[in-house]
Amino acid sequence: MSPAQPVRRRSDAVANRAALLDAAERVLLRDGPAVPLDVVAREAGVGIATLYRNFADRDELYAAVVHRAHQLVADLAQEAEASAAPPLDALAGFLDRLLAERRHLALPLLSAPGPRPQNGADPLGPHPQNGADPLGPRISRSLAAVLKRGIDDGSIRPDATAADLVVTGATLARAQLPPDAWERAARRIAALVLDGLRARSGTAPLPAGLTGAELDRAMTHSGGDRAAY
């Protein structure tokens, strides 16, 4: 075996995994979570054995799709946190990049793998977090840091929260109209949200929103919904 062969095999394995995740995104949006996994494999251009070499079962595949999207958003939020730009400009950049990547984000931004509430239980009530993606709190912390800079320098209203931005981003990432129309509408809505974040004298306080903990719990509980996938 030549030295190049193991490298090529690793490269092929990485490419196959990425193709499977891309295919899972498309298939889940198109056909829903009950679609047979061989459909995902065919969409990716690989055999079902390759799928099972990468993912033990459906839950592991879906969790990987969710985690990849959360990783992307966490990276964008961290870039905003590290930005030397004024806070509102950093948040504008975050939403702009998020919209540019929304094909990878339409499925899971308001979901994470985890147990669903049973017997009518409150979806915001306490529950075990063993299914939650740990990147969710990291996203919130980065966005909260940007908001704090803006609140401290007087450019952002003091009642804005990271949960507001997470919900806004998740809403904008999931198209509500045909793609071309949604691209224009979503960017306009993002501009309106950013303008609404500006601190102004005499602004009426916002109604009560979700706390970060409530949002994390709601996101985890939504993991089994058709809307989440």
Disulfide bonds with the S-S distance in Angstrom:
none
